Amino acid sequence: MKKLVILALAAAGAVVARKKIAESRSEQALWAEATDAVTRGN
């Protein structure tokens, strides 16, 4: 029983960490797009 609880907690932690990483990546991409240098086409 104790092992199942530990396994469930580890799985929940992995899900939360994955969501945090995905949010961070999307925020970083948004900032990169917003601050991207404007290039002129001749």
LUMMILUM-556635 format. One record per atom (N, C-alpha, C, O): atom name; y, z, x. Coordinates in Angstrom, 3 decimals. Layout:
N
+------+----------+----------+----------+
| atom |        y |        z |        x |
+------+----------+----------+----------+
|   CA |        Y |        Z |        X |
...
+------+----------+----------+----------+
This chain:
42
+------+----------+----------+----------+
| atom |        y |        z |        x |
+------+----------+----------+----------+
|    N |   -1.197 |    0.000 |    0.825 |
|   CA |    0.000 |    0.000 |    0.000 |
|    C |    1.258 |    0.000 |    0.867 |
|    O |    2.218 |   -0.716 |    0.582 |
|    N |    1.244 |    0.799 |    1.916 |
|   CA |    2.398 |    0.907 |    2.796 |
|    C |    2.688 |   -0.426 |    3.494 |
|    O |    3.844 |   -0.796 |    3.696 |
|    N |    1.632 |   -1.129 |    3.852 |
|   CA |    1.790 |   -2.424 |    4.513 |
|    C |    2.433 |   -3.453 |    3.584 |
|    O |    3.228 |   -4.284 |    4.024 |
|    N |    2.087 |   -3.394 |    2.308 |
|   CA |    2.675 |   -4.320 |    1.339 |
|    C |    4.175 |   -4.078 |    1.175 |
|    O |    4.954 |   -5.024 |    1.059 |
|    N |    4.568 |   -2.822 |    1.166 |
|   CA |    5.990 |   -2.491 |    1.050 |
|    C |    6.738 |   -2.996 |    2.272 |
|    O |    7.815 |   -3.578 |    2.138 |
|    N |    6.192 |   -2.787 |    3.448 |
|   CA |    6.817 |   -3.255 |    4.682 |
|    C |    6.903 |   -4.775 |    4.686 |
|    O |    7.921 |   -5.339 |    5.085 |
|    N |    5.847 |   -5.434 |    4.248 |
|   CA |    5.844 |   -6.894 |    4.173 |
|    C |    6.899 |   -7.400 |    3.189 |
|    O |    7.603 |   -8.369 |    3.473 |
|    N |    7.005 |   -6.749 |    2.045 |
|   CA |    8.004 |   -7.146 |    1.051 |
|    C |    9.421 |   -6.944 |    1.588 |
|    O |   10.286 |   -7.793 |    1.372 |
|    N |    9.668 |   -5.844 |    2.277 |
|   CA |   10.980 |   -5.593 |    2.860 |
|    C |   11.316 |   -6.619 |    3.940 |
|    O |   12.455 |   -7.077 |    4.036 |
|    N |   10.328 |   -6.975 |    4.744 |
|   CA |   10.545 |   -7.975 |    5.784 |
|    C |   10.854 |   -9.338 |    5.165 |
|    O |   11.730 |  -10.055 |    5.649 |
|    N |   10.151 |   -9.690 |    4.119 |
|   CA |   10.397 |  -10.962 |    3.443 |
|    C |   11.788 |  -10.976 |    2.808 |
|    O |   12.494 |  -11.980 |    2.891 |
|    N |   12.179 |   -9.887 |    2.184 |
|   CA |   13.508 |   -9.806 |    1.575 |
|    C |   14.586 |   -9.901 |    2.653 |
|    O |   15.608 |  -10.557 |    2.450 |
|    N |   14.370 |   -9.265 |    3.775 |
|   CA |   15.320 |   -9.344 |    4.879 |
|    C |   15.449 |  -10.757 |    5.415 |
|    O |   16.547 |  -11.197 |    5.757 |
|    N |   14.343 |  -11.466 |    5.490 |
|   CA |   14.365 |  -12.847 |    5.969 |
|    C |   15.137 |  -13.742 |    4.999 |
|    O |   15.878 |  -14.627 |    5.427 |
|    N |   14.968 |  -13.519 |    3.714 |
|   CA |   15.685 |  -14.315 |    2.708 |
|    C |   17.183 |  -14.069 |    2.809 |
|    O |   17.972 |  -15.013 |    2.763 |
|    N |   17.578 |  -12.816 |    2.945 |
|   CA |   18.995 |  -12.478 |    3.055 |
|    C |   19.582 |  -13.079 |    4.321 |
|    O |   20.684 |  -13.626 |    4.291 |
|    N |   18.866 |  -12.986 |    5.430 |
|   CA |   19.349 |  -13.544 |    6.688 |
|    C |   19.501 |  -15.057 |    6.589 |
|    O |   20.471 |  -15.622 |    7.095 |
|    N |   18.557 |  -15.702 |    5.946 |
|   CA |   18.622 |  -17.163 |    5.795 |
|    C |   19.829 |  -17.584 |    4.958 |
|    O |   20.495 |  -18.571 |    5.271 |
|    N |   20.105 |  -16.827 |    3.891 |
|   CA |   21.266 |  -17.124 |    3.054 |
|    C |   22.558 |  -16.934 |    3.835 |
|    O |   23.482 |  -17.737 |    3.705 |
|    N |   22.633 |  -15.885 |    4.644 |
|   CA |   23.827 |  -15.631 |    5.450 |
|    C |   24.061 |  -16.767 |    6.437 |
|    O |   25.195 |  -17.205 |    6.627 |
|    N |   22.994 |  -17.241 |    7.061 |
|   CA |   23.111 |  -18.334 |    8.029 |
|    C |   23.571 |  -19.606 |    7.325 |
|    O |   24.425 |  -20.322 |    7.846 |
|    N |   23.022 |  -19.894 |    6.157 |
|   CA |   23.418 |  -21.088 |    5.412 |
|    C |   24.886 |  -21.012 |    4.993 |
|    O |   25.606 |  -22.007 |    5.078 |
|    N |   25.330 |  -19.847 |    4.544 |
|   CA |   26.738 |  -19.675 |    4.171 |
|    C |   27.642 |  -19.866 |    5.378 |
|    O |   28.696 |  -20.494 |    5.284 |
|    N |   27.228 |  -19.327 |    6.495 |
|   CA |   28.027 |  -19.444 |    7.715 |
|    C |   28.150 |  -20.897 |    8.148 |
|    O |   29.226 |  -21.342 |    8.546 |
|    N |   27.058 |  -21.629 |    8.072 |
|   CA |   27.077 |  -23.044 |    8.464 |
|    C |   27.967 |  -23.863 |    7.535 |
|    O |   28.719 |  -24.723 |    7.993 |
|    N |   27.883 |  -23.600 |    6.236 |
|   CA |   28.702 |  -24.364 |    5.298 |
|    C |   30.182 |  -24.032 |    5.485 |
|    O |   31.030 |  -24.919 |    5.395 |
|    N |   30.493 |  -22.777 |    5.740 |
|   CA |   31.880 |  -22.380 |    5.985 |
|    C |   32.399 |  -23.025 |    7.271 |
|    O |   33.539 |  -23.486 |    7.327 |
|    N |   31.562 |  -23.052 |    8.288 |
|   CA |   31.953 |  -23.662 |    9.554 |
|    C |   32.199 |  -25.160 |    9.383 |
|    O |   33.143 |  -25.704 |    9.955 |
|    N |   31.363 |  -25.819 |    8.605 |
|   CA |   31.536 |  -27.251 |    8.357 |
|    C |   32.822 |  -27.510 |    7.581 |
|    O |   33.531 |  -28.480 |    7.847 |
|    N |   33.115 |  -26.642 |    6.627 |
|   CA |   34.337 |  -26.788 |    5.847 |
|    C |   35.569 |  -26.639 |    6.740 |
|    O |   36.511 |  -27.424 |    6.631 |
|    N |   35.567 |  -25.640 |    7.620 |
|   CA |   36.695 |  -25.453 |    8.525 |
|    C |   36.804 |  -26.613 |    9.508 |
|    O |   37.912 |  -27.039 |    9.836 |
|    N |   35.699 |  -27.118 |    9.970 |
|   CA |   35.725 |  -28.251 |   10.897 |
|    C |   36.339 |  -29.472 |   10.223 |
|    O |   37.101 |  -30.214 |   10.843 |
|    N |   36.005 |  -29.676 |    8.957 |
|   CA |   36.564 |  -30.811 |    8.219 |
|    C |   38.060 |  -30.604 |    7.968 |
|    O |   38.851 |  -31.540 |    8.084 |
|    N |   38.435 |  -29.382 |    7.626 |
|   CA |   39.831 |  -29.093 |    7.306 |
|    C |   40.727 |  -29.180 |    8.536 |
|    O |   41.900 |  -29.536 |    8.420 |
|    N |   40.194 |  -28.861 |    9.703 |
|   CA |   41.007 |  -28.847 |   10.919 |
|    C |   40.720 |  -30.039 |   11.818 |
|    O |   41.169 |  -30.078 |   12.964 |
|    N |   39.979 |  -31.008 |   11.307 |
|   CA |   39.643 |  -32.188 |   12.093 |
|    C |   40.916 |  -32.981 |   12.419 |
|    O |   41.810 |  -33.131 |   11.586 |
|    N |   40.965 |  -33.475 |   13.643 |
|   CA |   42.130 |  -34.271 |   14.059 |
|    C |   42.178 |  -35.576 |   13.274 |
|    O |   41.155 |  -36.228 |   13.067 |
|    N |   43.368 |  -35.944 |   12.845 |
|   CA |   43.543 |  -37.184 |   12.090 |
|    C |   43.693 |  -38.324 |   13.082 |
|    O |   44.519 |  -38.276 |   13.993 |
|    N |   42.870 |  -39.358 |   12.883 |
|   CA |   42.958 |  -40.531 |   13.775 |
|    C |   43.504 |  -41.697 |   12.972 |
|    O |   43.185 |  -41.873 |   11.796 |
|    N |   44.335 |  -42.490 |   13.636 |
|   CA |   44.924 |  -43.653 |   12.970 |
|    C |   44.162 |  -44.910 |   13.361 |
|    O |   43.820 |  -45.107 |   14.527 |
|    N |   43.908 |  -45.734 |   12.397 |
|   CA |   43.272 |  -47.014 |   12.671 |
|    C |   44.354 |  -48.086 |   12.863 |
|    O |   45.279 |  -48.185 |   12.056 |
|    N |   44.241 |  -48.877 |   13.915 |
|   CA |   45.260 |  -49.898 |   14.168 |
|    C |   44.904 |  -51.175 |   13.479 |
|    O |   45.643 |  -52.155 |   13.575 |
+------+----------+----------+----------+
